[in-house]
Amino acid sequence: MSRLADKRIRRRPHVDYESADPQHIVPSWDLKTLWVTNNDEGRTEGALTPIDPKTGKPGNPIAVDDPYNMYFTPDGRSAILSDH
């Protein structure tokens, strides 16, 4: 039996996006990417930051106005973002 999680912190990825406040980590529908919603309370400097779950390395952030929650459609073709 393999262990899926053992509660040890292996790496804390640095999400480099000025003034944004990371709110949630959302797995993509296929579990190949983790998305950090970098909320920026009523301002337009928010972003979505992709993270590779195998390496823990963040990708290039995508500018999004005030993302807070993120959901994927069952087929993975679309994402829904909310600001609250």
HTML snippet that shows the backbone in 3Dmol.js (N, CA, C, O; Angstrom):
<script src="https://3Dmol.org/build/3Dmol-min.js"></script>
<div id="view" style="width:600px;height:400px;position:relative"></div>
<script>
const pdb = `
ATOM      1  N   MET A   1       0.838  -1.169   0.000  1.00  0.00           N
ATOM      2  CA  MET A   1       0.000   0.000   0.000  1.00  0.00           C
ATOM      3  C   MET A   1       0.890   1.241   0.000  1.00  0.00           C
ATOM      4  O   MET A   1       1.784   1.364   0.837  1.00  0.00           O
ATOM      5  N   SER A   2       0.654   2.146  -0.920  1.00  0.00           N
ATOM      6  CA  SER A   2       1.458   3.363  -0.967  1.00  0.00           C
ATOM      7  C   SER A   2       0.801   4.469  -0.149  1.00  0.00           C
ATOM      8  O   SER A   2      -0.419   4.504   0.008  1.00  0.00           O
ATOM      9  N   ARG A   3       1.613   5.349   0.356  1.00  0.00           N
ATOM     10  CA  ARG A   3       1.097   6.483   1.113  1.00  0.00           C
ATOM     11  C   ARG A   3       0.912   7.653   0.177  1.00  0.00           C
ATOM     12  O   ARG A   3       1.841   8.031  -0.538  1.00  0.00           O
ATOM     13  N   LEU A   4      -0.255   8.223   0.171  1.00  0.00           N
ATOM     14  CA  LEU A   4      -0.520   9.382  -0.676  1.00  0.00           C
ATOM     15  C   LEU A   4      -0.029  10.671  -0.028  1.00  0.00           C
ATOM     16  O   LEU A   4       0.414  11.590  -0.717  1.00  0.00           O
ATOM     17  N   ALA A   5      -0.110  10.732   1.283  1.00  0.00           N
ATOM     18  CA  ALA A   5       0.322  11.937   1.989  1.00  0.00           C
ATOM     19  C   ALA A   5       0.859  11.539   3.359  1.00  0.00           C
ATOM     20  O   ALA A   5       0.292  10.680   4.035  1.00  0.00           O
ATOM     21  N   ASP A   6       1.937  12.162   3.751  1.00  0.00           N
ATOM     22  CA  ASP A   6       2.474  11.864   5.070  1.00  0.00           C
ATOM     23  C   ASP A   6       2.639  13.127   5.913  1.00  0.00           C
ATOM     24  O   ASP A   6       3.297  13.100   6.953  1.00  0.00           O
ATOM     25  N   LYS A   7       2.038  14.237   5.464  1.00  0.00           N
ATOM     26  CA  LYS A   7       1.995  15.504   6.202  1.00  0.00           C
ATOM     27  C   LYS A   7       3.347  16.195   6.348  1.00  0.00           C
ATOM     28  O   LYS A   7       3.456  17.154   7.112  1.00  0.00           O
ATOM     29  N   ARG A   8       4.369  15.743   5.646  1.00  0.00           N
ATOM     30  CA  ARG A   8       5.652  16.434   5.696  1.00  0.00           C
ATOM     31  C   ARG A   8       5.681  17.514   4.625  1.00  0.00           C
ATOM     32  O   ARG A   8       5.219  17.299   3.505  1.00  0.00           O
ATOM     33  N   ILE A   9       6.225  18.672   4.971  1.00  0.00           N
ATOM     34  CA  ILE A   9       6.372  19.754   4.000  1.00  0.00           C
ATOM     35  C   ILE A   9       7.676  19.540   3.263  1.00  0.00           C
ATOM     36  O   ILE A   9       8.745  19.519   3.871  1.00  0.00           O
ATOM     37  N   ARG A  10       7.589  19.384   1.966  1.00  0.00           N
ATOM     38  CA  ARG A  10       8.777  19.133   1.158  1.00  0.00           C
ATOM     39  C   ARG A  10       9.315  20.404   0.520  1.00  0.00           C
ATOM     40  O   ARG A  10      10.523  20.564   0.347  1.00  0.00           O
ATOM     41  N   ARG A  11       8.421  21.289   0.179  1.00  0.00           N
ATOM     42  CA  ARG A  11       8.833  22.550  -0.439  1.00  0.00           C
ATOM     43  C   ARG A  11       7.675  23.527  -0.310  1.00  0.00           C
ATOM     44  O   ARG A  11       6.509  23.154  -0.435  1.00  0.00           O
ATOM     45  N   ARG A  12       8.015  24.769  -0.060  1.00  0.00           N
ATOM     46  CA  ARG A  12       7.013  25.825  -0.036  1.00  0.00           C
ATOM     47  C   ARG A  12       7.260  26.705  -1.246  1.00  0.00           C
ATOM     48  O   ARG A  12       8.143  27.563  -1.221  1.00  0.00           O
ATOM     49  N   PRO A  13       6.493  26.501  -2.304  1.00  0.00           N
ATOM     50  CA  PRO A  13       6.718  27.307  -3.501  1.00  0.00           C
ATOM     51  C   PRO A  13       6.475  28.778  -3.224  1.00  0.00           C
ATOM     52  O   PRO A  13       5.506  29.149  -2.562  1.00  0.00           O
ATOM     53  N   HIS A  14       7.354  29.599  -3.733  1.00  0.00           N
ATOM     54  CA  HIS A  14       7.199  31.043  -3.601  1.00  0.00           C
ATOM     55  C   HIS A  14       6.369  31.529  -4.777  1.00  0.00           C
ATOM     56  O   HIS A  14       6.768  31.386  -5.933  1.00  0.00           O
ATOM     57  N   VAL A  15       5.220  32.100  -4.478  1.00  0.00           N
ATOM     58  CA  VAL A  15       4.372  32.660  -5.520  1.00  0.00           C
ATOM     59  C   VAL A  15       4.704  34.130  -5.609  1.00  0.00           C
ATOM     60  O   VAL A  15       4.311  34.919  -4.750  1.00  0.00           O
ATOM     61  N   ASP A  16       5.431  34.496  -6.651  1.00  0.00           N
ATOM     62  CA  ASP A  16       5.932  35.853  -6.785  1.00  0.00           C
ATOM     63  C   ASP A  16       4.967  36.707  -7.598  1.00  0.00           C
ATOM     64  O   ASP A  16       5.065  36.796  -8.822  1.00  0.00           O
ATOM     65  N   TYR A  17       4.049  37.322  -6.898  1.00  0.00           N
ATOM     66  CA  TYR A  17       3.123  38.226  -7.562  1.00  0.00           C
ATOM     67  C   TYR A  17       2.826  39.331  -6.579  1.00  0.00           C
ATOM     68  O   TYR A  17       2.114  39.120  -5.597  1.00  0.00           O
ATOM     69  N   GLU A  18       3.362  40.504  -6.832  1.00  0.00           N
ATOM     70  CA  GLU A  18       3.289  41.605  -5.875  1.00  0.00           C
ATOM     71  C   GLU A  18       1.869  41.946  -5.474  1.00  0.00           C
ATOM     72  O   GLU A  18       0.968  41.983  -6.312  1.00  0.00           O
ATOM     73  N   SER A  19       1.680  42.188  -4.228  1.00  0.00           N
ATOM     74  CA  SER A  19       0.459  42.633  -3.563  1.00  0.00           C
ATOM     75  C   SER A  19      -0.681  41.616  -3.578  1.00  0.00           C
ATOM     76  O   SER A  19      -1.746  41.886  -3.024  1.00  0.00           O
ATOM     77  N   ALA A  20      -0.482  40.463  -4.193  1.00  0.00           N
ATOM     78  CA  ALA A  20      -1.544  39.458  -4.213  1.00  0.00           C
ATOM     79  C   ALA A  20      -1.483  38.624  -2.935  1.00  0.00           C
ATOM     80  O   ALA A  20      -0.419  38.442  -2.344  1.00  0.00           O
ATOM     81  N   ASP A  21      -2.623  38.132  -2.532  1.00  0.00           N
ATOM     82  CA  ASP A  21      -2.741  37.354  -1.313  1.00  0.00           C
ATOM     83  C   ASP A  21      -3.235  35.948  -1.669  1.00  0.00           C
ATOM     84  O   ASP A  21      -4.416  35.778  -1.975  1.00  0.00           O
ATOM     85  N   PRO A  22      -2.358  34.934  -1.637  1.00  0.00           N
ATOM     86  CA  PRO A  22      -2.808  33.582  -1.979  1.00  0.00           C
ATOM     87  C   PRO A  22      -3.974  33.151  -1.086  1.00  0.00           C
ATOM     88  O   PRO A  22      -3.901  33.256   0.138  1.00  0.00           O
ATOM     89  N   GLN A  23      -5.039  32.670  -1.706  1.00  0.00           N
ATOM     90  CA  GLN A  23      -6.236  32.286  -0.969  1.00  0.00           C
ATOM     91  C   GLN A  23      -6.452  30.781  -0.951  1.00  0.00           C
ATOM     92  O   GLN A  23      -6.634  30.188   0.112  1.00  0.00           O
ATOM     93  N   HIS A  24      -6.430  30.161  -2.131  1.00  0.00           N
ATOM     94  CA  HIS A  24      -6.727  28.734  -2.229  1.00  0.00           C
ATOM     95  C   HIS A  24      -5.771  28.040  -3.191  1.00  0.00           C
ATOM     96  O   HIS A  24      -5.193  28.657  -4.086  1.00  0.00           O
ATOM     97  N   ILE A  25      -5.627  26.751  -2.978  1.00  0.00           N
ATOM     98  CA  ILE A  25      -4.902  25.906  -3.929  1.00  0.00           C
ATOM     99  C   ILE A  25      -5.933  24.939  -4.486  1.00  0.00           C
ATOM    100  O   ILE A  25      -6.564  24.188  -3.742  1.00  0.00           O
ATOM    101  N   VAL A  26      -6.096  24.966  -5.803  1.00  0.00           N
ATOM    102  CA  VAL A  26      -7.143  24.193  -6.463  1.00  0.00           C
ATOM    103  C   VAL A  26      -6.501  23.199  -7.432  1.00  0.00           C
ATOM    104  O   VAL A  26      -5.753  23.612  -8.318  1.00  0.00           O
ATOM    105  N   PRO A  27      -6.772  21.904  -7.287  1.00  0.00           N
ATOM    106  CA  PRO A  27      -6.240  20.949  -8.270  1.00  0.00           C
ATOM    107  C   PRO A  27      -7.026  21.048  -9.573  1.00  0.00           C
ATOM    108  O   PRO A  27      -8.245  21.222  -9.563  1.00  0.00           O
ATOM    109  N   SER A  28      -6.321  20.936 -10.686  1.00  0.00           N
ATOM    110  CA  SER A  28      -7.000  20.919 -11.974  1.00  0.00           C
ATOM    111  C   SER A  28      -7.834  19.648 -12.068  1.00  0.00           C
ATOM    112  O   SER A  28      -7.635  18.711 -11.295  1.00  0.00           O
ATOM    113  N   TRP A  29      -8.750  19.615 -12.997  1.00  0.00           N
ATOM    114  CA  TRP A  29      -9.677  18.481 -13.118  1.00  0.00           C
ATOM    115  C   TRP A  29      -8.941  17.166 -13.345  1.00  0.00           C
ATOM    116  O   TRP A  29      -9.422  16.109 -12.937  1.00  0.00           O
ATOM    117  N   ASP A  30      -7.755  17.223 -14.007  1.00  0.00           N
ATOM    118  CA  ASP A  30      -6.985  15.994 -14.278  1.00  0.00           C
ATOM    119  C   ASP A  30      -5.872  15.761 -13.256  1.00  0.00           C
ATOM    120  O   ASP A  30      -5.090  14.820 -13.392  1.00  0.00           O
ATOM    121  N   LEU A  31      -5.800  16.612 -12.242  1.00  0.00           N
ATOM    122  CA  LEU A  31      -4.819  16.538 -11.142  1.00  0.00           C
ATOM    123  C   LEU A  31      -3.376  16.733 -11.596  1.00  0.00           C
ATOM    124  O   LEU A  31      -2.454  16.371 -10.864  1.00  0.00           O
ATOM    125  N   LYS A  32      -3.159  17.289 -12.774  1.00  0.00           N
ATOM    126  CA  LYS A  32      -1.802  17.496 -13.285  1.00  0.00           C
ATOM    127  C   LYS A  32      -1.229  18.854 -12.923  1.00  0.00           C
ATOM    128  O   LYS A  32      -0.026  19.073 -13.064  1.00  0.00           O
ATOM    129  N   THR A  33      -2.066  19.770 -12.458  1.00  0.00           N
ATOM    130  CA  THR A  33      -1.625  21.115 -12.093  1.00  0.00           C
ATOM    131  C   THR A  33      -2.363  21.553 -10.848  1.00  0.00           C
ATOM    132  O   THR A  33      -3.548  21.266 -10.680  1.00  0.00           O
ATOM    133  N   LEU A  34      -1.647  22.258  -9.967  1.00  0.00           N
ATOM    134  CA  LEU A  34      -2.288  22.914  -8.838  1.00  0.00           C
ATOM    135  C   LEU A  34      -2.351  24.397  -9.177  1.00  0.00           C
ATOM    136  O   LEU A  34      -1.373  24.965  -9.663  1.00  0.00           O
ATOM    137  N   TRP A  35      -3.480  25.016  -8.928  1.00  0.00           N
ATOM    138  CA  TRP A  35      -3.656  26.438  -9.220  1.00  0.00           C
ATOM    139  C   TRP A  35      -3.791  27.211  -7.920  1.00  0.00           C
ATOM    140  O   TRP A  35      -4.624  26.870  -7.080  1.00  0.00           O
ATOM    141  N   VAL A  36      -2.980  28.251  -7.745  1.00  0.00           N
ATOM    142  CA  VAL A  36      -3.077  29.123  -6.583  1.00  0.00           C
ATOM    143  C   VAL A  36      -3.878  30.346  -7.000  1.00  0.00           C
ATOM    144  O   VAL A  36      -3.521  31.038  -7.954  1.00  0.00           O
ATOM    145  N   THR A  37      -4.966  30.610  -6.277  1.00  0.00           N
ATOM    146  CA  THR A  37      -5.738  31.818  -6.553  1.00  0.00           C
ATOM    147  C   THR A  37      -5.164  32.938  -5.691  1.00  0.00           C
ATOM    148  O   THR A  37      -5.287  32.921  -4.467  1.00  0.00           O
ATOM    149  N   ASN A  38      -4.547  33.896  -6.338  1.00  0.00           N
ATOM    150  CA  ASN A  38      -3.924  35.036  -5.660  1.00  0.00           C
ATOM    151  C   ASN A  38      -4.896  36.205  -5.687  1.00  0.00           C
ATOM    152  O   ASN A  38      -4.922  36.994  -6.631  1.00  0.00           O
ATOM    153  N   ASN A  39      -5.672  36.296  -4.660  1.00  0.00           N
ATOM    154  CA  ASN A  39      -6.722  37.293  -4.546  1.00  0.00           C
ATOM    155  C   ASN A  39      -6.101  38.641  -4.207  1.00  0.00           C
ATOM    156  O   ASN A  39      -5.095  38.698  -3.500  1.00  0.00           O
ATOM    157  N   ASP A  40      -6.678  39.707  -4.696  1.00  0.00           N
ATOM    158  CA  ASP A  40      -6.154  41.027  -4.381  1.00  0.00           C
ATOM    159  C   ASP A  40      -7.263  41.998  -4.020  1.00  0.00           C
ATOM    160  O   ASP A  40      -7.327  43.111  -4.543  1.00  0.00           O
ATOM    161  N   GLU A  41      -8.124  41.568  -3.131  1.00  0.00           N
ATOM    162  CA  GLU A  41      -9.209  42.355  -2.533  1.00  0.00           C
ATOM    163  C   GLU A  41      -9.583  43.643  -3.247  1.00  0.00           C
ATOM    164  O   GLU A  41      -9.098  44.718  -2.892  1.00  0.00           O
ATOM    165  N   GLY A  42     -10.432  43.540  -4.240  1.00  0.00           N
ATOM    166  CA  GLY A  42     -10.987  44.714  -4.892  1.00  0.00           C
ATOM    167  C   GLY A  42     -10.058  45.456  -5.828  1.00  0.00           C
ATOM    168  O   GLY A  42     -10.424  46.507  -6.353  1.00  0.00           O
ATOM    169  N   ARG A  43      -8.868  44.933  -6.049  1.00  0.00           N
ATOM    170  CA  ARG A  43      -7.938  45.565  -6.985  1.00  0.00           C
ATOM    171  C   ARG A  43      -7.785  44.645  -8.186  1.00  0.00           C
ATOM    172  O   ARG A  43      -8.294  43.524  -8.186  1.00  0.00           O
ATOM    173  N   THR A  44      -7.094  45.114  -9.195  1.00  0.00           N
ATOM    174  CA  THR A  44      -6.975  44.341 -10.435  1.00  0.00           C
ATOM    175  C   THR A  44      -5.628  43.656 -10.595  1.00  0.00           C
ATOM    176  O   THR A  44      -5.254  43.297 -11.711  1.00  0.00           O
ATOM    177  N   GLU A  45      -4.899  43.468  -9.517  1.00  0.00           N
ATOM    178  CA  GLU A  45      -3.582  42.837  -9.626  1.00  0.00           C
ATOM    179  C   GLU A  45      -3.558  41.382  -9.179  1.00  0.00           C
ATOM    180  O   GLU A  45      -2.494  40.871  -8.830  1.00  0.00           O
ATOM    181  N   GLY A  46      -4.685  40.711  -9.179  1.00  0.00           N
ATOM    182  CA  GLY A  46      -4.731  39.311  -8.792  1.00  0.00           C
ATOM    183  C   GLY A  46      -4.164  38.421  -9.896  1.00  0.00           C
ATOM    184  O   GLY A  46      -3.875  38.889 -10.997  1.00  0.00           O
ATOM    185  N   ALA A  47      -4.010  37.135  -9.589  1.00  0.00           N
ATOM    186  CA  ALA A  47      -3.459  36.205 -10.583  1.00  0.00           C
ATOM    187  C   ALA A  47      -3.792  34.764 -10.216  1.00  0.00           C
ATOM    188  O   ALA A  47      -4.140  34.450  -9.078  1.00  0.00           O
ATOM    189  N   LEU A  48      -3.674  33.908 -11.212  1.00  0.00           N
ATOM    190  CA  LEU A  48      -3.696  32.463 -11.011  1.00  0.00           C
ATOM    191  C   LEU A  48      -2.288  31.967 -11.271  1.00  0.00           C
ATOM    192  O   LEU A  48      -1.711  32.268 -12.316  1.00  0.00           O
ATOM    193  N   THR A  49      -1.729  31.220 -10.348  1.00  0.00           N
ATOM    194  CA  THR A  49      -0.373  30.701 -10.518  1.00  0.00           C
ATOM    195  C   THR A  49      -0.422  29.181 -10.602  1.00  0.00           C
ATOM    196  O   THR A  49      -0.866  28.523  -9.661  1.00  0.00           O
ATOM    197  N   PRO A  50       0.034  28.612 -11.731  1.00  0.00           N
ATOM    198  CA  PRO A  50       0.072  27.151 -11.837  1.00  0.00           C
ATOM    199  C   PRO A  50       1.292  26.598 -11.108  1.00  0.00           C
ATOM    200  O   PRO A  50       2.364  27.201 -11.134  1.00  0.00           O
ATOM    201  N   ILE A  51       1.126  25.463 -10.465  1.00  0.00           N
ATOM    202  CA  ILE A  51       2.238  24.800  -9.785  1.00  0.00           C
ATOM    203  C   ILE A  51       2.255  23.343 -10.232  1.00  0.00           C
ATOM    204  O   ILE A  51       1.216  22.682 -10.259  1.00  0.00           O
ATOM    205  N   ASP A  52       3.423  22.853 -10.579  1.00  0.00           N
ATOM    206  CA  ASP A  52       3.586  21.447 -10.946  1.00  0.00           C
ATOM    207  C   ASP A  52       3.606  20.637  -9.647  1.00  0.00           C
ATOM    208  O   ASP A  52       4.523  20.811  -8.845  1.00  0.00           O
ATOM    209  N   PRO A  53       2.626  19.760  -9.413  1.00  0.00           N
ATOM    210  CA  PRO A  53       2.593  19.030  -8.145  1.00  0.00           C
ATOM    211  C   PRO A  53       3.731  18.030  -7.967  1.00  0.00           C
ATOM    212  O   PRO A  53       4.036  17.637  -6.841  1.00  0.00           O
ATOM    213  N   LYS A  54       4.359  17.619  -9.055  1.00  0.00           N
ATOM    214  CA  LYS A  54       5.471  16.674  -8.945  1.00  0.00           C
ATOM    215  C   LYS A  54       6.754  17.354  -8.488  1.00  0.00           C
ATOM    216  O   LYS A  54       7.532  16.779  -7.727  1.00  0.00           O
ATOM    217  N   THR A  55       6.972  18.590  -8.957  1.00  0.00           N
ATOM    218  CA  THR A  55       8.215  19.285  -8.619  1.00  0.00           C
ATOM    219  C   THR A  55       8.022  20.401  -7.606  1.00  0.00           C
ATOM    220  O   THR A  55       8.976  20.812  -6.945  1.00  0.00           O
ATOM    221  N   GLY A  56       6.786  20.898  -7.480  1.00  0.00           N
ATOM    222  CA  GLY A  56       6.521  22.028  -6.591  1.00  0.00           C
ATOM    223  C   GLY A  56       6.912  23.356  -7.191  1.00  0.00           C
ATOM    224  O   GLY A  56       6.854  24.382  -6.513  1.00  0.00           O
ATOM    225  N   LYS A  57       7.312  23.359  -8.463  1.00  0.00           N
ATOM    226  CA  LYS A  57       7.752  24.606  -9.094  1.00  0.00           C
ATOM    227  C   LYS A  57       6.574  25.370  -9.687  1.00  0.00           C
ATOM    228  O   LYS A  57       5.746  24.798 -10.395  1.00  0.00           O
ATOM    229  N   PRO A  58       6.504  26.684  -9.390  1.00  0.00           N
ATOM    230  CA  PRO A  58       5.427  27.488  -9.968  1.00  0.00           C
ATOM    231  C   PRO A  58       5.723  27.853 -11.415  1.00  0.00           C
ATOM    232  O   PRO A  58       6.880  27.995 -11.812  1.00  0.00           O
ATOM    233  N   GLY A  59       4.656  28.004 -12.194  1.00  0.00           N
ATOM    234  CA  GLY A  59       4.772  28.457 -13.572  1.00  0.00           C
ATOM    235  C   GLY A  59       4.507  29.954 -13.646  1.00  0.00           C
ATOM    236  O   GLY A  59       4.484  30.640 -12.625  1.00  0.00           O
ATOM    237  N   ASN A  60       4.312  30.446 -14.842  1.00  0.00           N
ATOM    238  CA  ASN A  60       4.043  31.870 -15.034  1.00  0.00           C
ATOM    239  C   ASN A  60       2.621  32.205 -14.596  1.00  0.00           C
ATOM    240  O   ASN A  60       1.672  31.530 -14.994  1.00  0.00           O
ATOM    241  N   PRO A  61       2.472  33.249 -13.774  1.00  0.00           N
ATOM    242  CA  PRO A  61       1.132  33.624 -13.331  1.00  0.00           C
ATOM    243  C   PRO A  61       0.306  34.195 -14.482  1.00  0.00           C
ATOM    244  O   PRO A  61       0.840  34.771 -15.430  1.00  0.00           O
ATOM    245  N   ILE A  62      -1.003  34.018 -14.372  1.00  0.00           N
ATOM    246  CA  ILE A  62      -1.953  34.558 -15.335  1.00  0.00           C
ATOM    247  C   ILE A  62      -2.731  35.662 -14.622  1.00  0.00           C
ATOM    248  O   ILE A  62      -3.384  35.411 -13.609  1.00  0.00           O
ATOM    249  N   ALA A  63      -2.660  36.872 -15.148  1.00  0.00           N
ATOM    250  CA  ALA A  63      -3.351  37.999 -14.521  1.00  0.00           C
ATOM    251  C   ALA A  63      -4.865  37.789 -14.582  1.00  0.00           C
ATOM    252  O   ALA A  63      -5.431  37.540 -15.646  1.00  0.00           O
ATOM    253  N   VAL A  64      -5.505  37.894 -13.415  1.00  0.00           N
ATOM    254  CA  VAL A  64      -6.953  37.754 -13.293  1.00  0.00           C
ATOM    255  C   VAL A  64      -7.421  38.746 -12.234  1.00  0.00           C
ATOM    256  O   VAL A  64      -6.797  38.879 -11.181  1.00  0.00           O
ATOM    257  N   ASP A  65      -8.494  39.423 -12.509  1.00  0.00           N
ATOM    258  CA  ASP A  65      -9.020  40.403 -11.569  1.00  0.00           C
ATOM    259  C   ASP A  65      -9.659  39.728 -10.361  1.00  0.00           C
ATOM    260  O   ASP A  65     -10.758  39.185 -10.467  1.00  0.00           O
ATOM    261  N   ASP A  66      -8.989  39.755  -9.226  1.00  0.00           N
ATOM    262  CA  ASP A  66      -9.532  39.345  -7.936  1.00  0.00           C
ATOM    263  C   ASP A  66     -10.067  37.909  -7.857  1.00  0.00           C
ATOM    264  O   ASP A  66     -11.209  37.715  -7.440  1.00  0.00           O
ATOM    265  N   PRO A  67      -9.266  36.881  -8.249  1.00  0.00           N
ATOM    266  CA  PRO A  67      -9.761  35.508  -8.133  1.00  0.00           C
ATOM    267  C   PRO A  67      -9.759  35.048  -6.672  1.00  0.00           C
ATOM    268  O   PRO A  67      -8.838  35.362  -5.917  1.00  0.00           O
ATOM    269  N   TYR A  68     -10.777  34.315  -6.288  1.00  0.00           N
ATOM    270  CA  TYR A  68     -10.848  33.803  -4.921  1.00  0.00           C
ATOM    271  C   TYR A  68     -11.101  32.295  -4.942  1.00  0.00           C
ATOM    272  O   TYR A  68     -10.300  31.523  -4.414  1.00  0.00           O
ATOM    273  N   ASN A  69     -12.209  31.876  -5.549  1.00  0.00           N
ATOM    274  CA  ASN A  69     -12.506  30.460  -5.704  1.00  0.00           C
ATOM    275  C   ASN A  69     -12.386  30.072  -7.165  1.00  0.00           C
ATOM    276  O   ASN A  69     -12.569  30.907  -8.051  1.00  0.00           O
ATOM    277  N   MET A  70     -12.079  28.804  -7.421  1.00  0.00           N
ATOM    278  CA  MET A  70     -11.944  28.316  -8.787  1.00  0.00           C
ATOM    279  C   MET A  70     -12.518  26.912  -8.848  1.00  0.00           C
ATOM    280  O   MET A  70     -12.261  26.074  -7.983  1.00  0.00           O
ATOM    281  N   TYR A  71     -13.303  26.675  -9.891  1.00  0.00           N
ATOM    282  CA  TYR A  71     -13.929  25.370 -10.095  1.00  0.00           C
ATOM    283  C   TYR A  71     -13.758  24.971 -11.553  1.00  0.00           C
ATOM    284  O   TYR A  71     -13.693  25.832 -12.431  1.00  0.00           O
ATOM    285  N   PHE A  72     -13.686  23.683 -11.812  1.00  0.00           N
ATOM    286  CA  PHE A  72     -13.578  23.192 -13.185  1.00  0.00           C
ATOM    287  C   PHE A  72     -14.849  22.461 -13.572  1.00  0.00           C
ATOM    288  O   PHE A  72     -15.501  21.837 -12.735  1.00  0.00           O
ATOM    289  N   THR A  73     -15.197  22.546 -14.856  1.00  0.00           N
ATOM    290  CA  THR A  73     -16.302  21.745 -15.355  1.00  0.00           C
ATOM    291  C   THR A  73     -15.837  20.286 -15.365  1.00  0.00           C
ATOM    292  O   THR A  73     -14.635  20.028 -15.422  1.00  0.00           O
ATOM    293  N   PRO A  74     -16.769  19.328 -15.311  1.00  0.00           N
ATOM    294  CA  PRO A  74     -16.376  17.914 -15.249  1.00  0.00           C
ATOM    295  C   PRO A  74     -15.474  17.453 -16.395  1.00  0.00           C
ATOM    296  O   PRO A  74     -14.646  16.561 -16.213  1.00  0.00           O
ATOM    297  N   ASP A  75     -15.633  18.059 -17.575  1.00  0.00           N
ATOM    298  CA  ASP A  75     -14.791  17.652 -18.703  1.00  0.00           C
ATOM    299  C   ASP A  75     -13.463  18.403 -18.743  1.00  0.00           C
ATOM    300  O   ASP A  75     -12.613  18.098 -19.579  1.00  0.00           O
ATOM    301  N   GLY A  76     -13.267  19.383 -17.852  1.00  0.00           N
ATOM    302  CA  GLY A  76     -12.007  20.119 -17.787  1.00  0.00           C
ATOM    303  C   GLY A  76     -11.835  21.178 -18.847  1.00  0.00           C
ATOM    304  O   GLY A  76     -10.769  21.791 -18.917  1.00  0.00           O
ATOM    305  N   ARG A  77     -12.825  21.422 -19.673  1.00  0.00           N
ATOM    306  CA  ARG A  77     -12.683  22.392 -20.763  1.00  0.00           C
ATOM    307  C   ARG A  77     -12.800  23.826 -20.303  1.00  0.00           C
ATOM    308  O   ARG A  77     -12.311  24.732 -20.978  1.00  0.00           O
ATOM    309  N   SER A  78     -13.440  24.052 -19.163  1.00  0.00           N
ATOM    310  CA  SER A  78     -13.648  25.412 -18.680  1.00  0.00           C
ATOM    311  C   SER A  78     -13.402  25.498 -17.177  1.00  0.00           C
ATOM    312  O   SER A  78     -13.568  24.528 -16.438  1.00  0.00           O
ATOM    313  N   ALA A  79     -13.003  26.685 -16.757  1.00  0.00           N
ATOM    314  CA  ALA A  79     -12.866  26.961 -15.319  1.00  0.00           C
ATOM    315  C   ALA A  79     -13.786  28.107 -14.971  1.00  0.00           C
ATOM    316  O   ALA A  79     -14.030  28.998 -15.785  1.00  0.00           O
ATOM    317  N   ILE A  80     -14.288  28.076 -13.767  1.00  0.00           N
ATOM    318  CA  ILE A  80     -15.172  29.131 -13.285  1.00  0.00           C
ATOM    319  C   ILE A  80     -14.453  29.775 -12.105  1.00  0.00           C
ATOM    320  O   ILE A  80     -14.002  29.085 -11.191  1.00  0.00           O
ATOM    321  N   LEU A  81     -14.352  31.100 -12.132  1.00  0.00           N
ATOM    322  CA  LEU A  81     -13.714  31.849 -11.046  1.00  0.00           C
ATOM    323  C   LEU A  81     -14.742  32.732 -10.372  1.00  0.00           C
ATOM    324  O   LEU A  81     -15.629  33.282 -11.026  1.00  0.00           O
ATOM    325  N   SER A  82     -14.621  32.865  -9.073  1.00  0.00           N
ATOM    326  CA  SER A  82     -15.474  33.812  -8.360  1.00  0.00           C
ATOM    327  C   SER A  82     -14.579  34.703  -7.524  1.00  0.00           C
ATOM    328  O   SER A  82     -13.456  34.334  -7.181  1.00  0.00           O
ATOM    329  N   ASP A  83     -15.089  35.881  -7.201  1.00  0.00           N
ATOM    330  CA  ASP A  83     -14.286  36.805  -6.406  1.00  0.00           C
ATOM    331  C   ASP A  83     -14.680  36.799  -4.932  1.00  0.00           C
ATOM    332  O   ASP A  83     -14.159  37.597  -4.153  1.00  0.00           O
ATOM    333  N   HIS A  84     -15.600  35.905  -4.536  1.00  0.00           N
ATOM    334  CA  HIS A  84     -15.966  35.782  -3.114  1.00  0.00           C
ATOM    335  C   HIS A  84     -16.398  34.386  -2.811  1.00  0.00           C
ATOM    336  O   HIS A  84     -16.745  34.081  -1.670  1.00  0.00           O
TER     337      HIS A  84
END
`;
const viewer = $3Dmol.createViewer("view");
viewer.addModel(pdb, "pdb");
viewer.setStyle({}, {cartoon: {color: "spectrum"}});
viewer.zoomTo();
viewer.render();
</script>
